[in-house]
Amino acid sequence: MKRPLQWMVVMAILSMLTACTGNMDSKSPESLKVAVNNDNIKTDNEEKNTEPKKSVPKNTPEPASKEIIACQKALENRGQFSIQDGTVDYQAGVRIFPLLNFVMTKQSVPANGPEQSVFMKDNPIFVTRNDKYANTLVFATIHSQRTGVLHGVIGFPDNEVTQYYEPMVFGEKTGFIPQIPVTDAGPLNKAVEVNRETWGNELGELTKPCNDSLNLPPTKTDPPFFKYNGKIYPFSKEIDFVAGVKGVGFGLVEYGNSYPDGKKIQIPVLMYCPNCSIENVVMIQDGVELTFKKDQFYDDWQKWLGKEWHAFTSEEIDFDENVFAEADFANIHSKLPPFISQNPSTIQVTINGEQVEFVNH
């Protein structure tokens, strides 16, 4: 009878020791970790996917009006592109029409392939989705590394960027007529240059559906304040058409860019904004801001184009012309937009005290 009693005493002592050991372990770092059931662990994405769906406001356009739809059809017919079928030619002379569709709807027509997508990436015409300033336009010929190659280098060096635009500027052969904006019109499908004069004459009936929905700056015929010899640059004819004045595209390149001492460049922004008080013009790329001030020819631009127009020039940006002439993107180094990376830039302007963002595609 003594052995069972002794055994019970031993077991009681062991139980007490085990309890004490457990209390000691509970204060150790390991035991302070929270125990979880691995079967119930969810990643952040799984958490988001399993939560009840909420109505998140999206930056989607309002349903198009009958007037806009009618104009879209007219632009598609003249520009031989189809939003529904996803067909567009941004290299042919009809490229002006999908560009006008972007100005009107604030949405690009997707390109058929990578070689065509560069056109809207390089597009110098910026618009805003802010309905209050729907007719406001910003023209910025240099807004990326690619457009620095295209418009920042003096001359037209042969490189991977300029090759796409060469037929538009020089034609496909020596002596060939440059591929200016053009469309077919009339019963004989005669090729007609697309400019503000033909828009209201030879193309008047064909583009009539756009009279009430494609709101562009009014046409002006006064000569520019600078020497204009009709030279064509990539997008210069498109800029002239949208701006309504011949020579604006040329002037932004020839008189908008400036090259201070050293490897520097200052780039232009020209803005059409009736009844606007403009301040704090900045270009933003990768979260970094490039600031602008009134252009030295600000008054000259306004005398030529009108008080609705506002010209600005940027602060100085590092610019190695040799690197840009070769389109050597790996060796383009800049701490300021638009040359930080190959990501797109946006333009932000304070208009009448309100910040408004502009995009080019």
Secondary structure, 3 states (H helix, E strand, C coil): CHHHHHHHHHHHHHHHHHHHHHHHHCCCCHHHCCCCCHHHCCCHHHHHHHCCCCCCCCCCCCCCCHHHHHHHHHHHHHHCCECCCCECCCCCHHHHHHHHHHHHHCCCCCCCCHHHHHHHHHCCEEECCCHHHCCCEEECCCCCHHHHHHHHCCCCCCCCCHHHHHHHHCCCCCCCCCCCCEEEECCCCEEEECCHHHHHCCCCCCCHHHCCCCCCCCCCCCCCCCCCCCCCCCCHHHHHHHHCCCCHHHHHHHCCCECCCCCEEECEEEEECCCCCEEEEEEEECCEEEEEEECCCHHHHHHHHCCCEEEEEECCEECCHHHHHCCCHHHCCCCCCCCCCCCCCEEEEEECCEEEEEECC
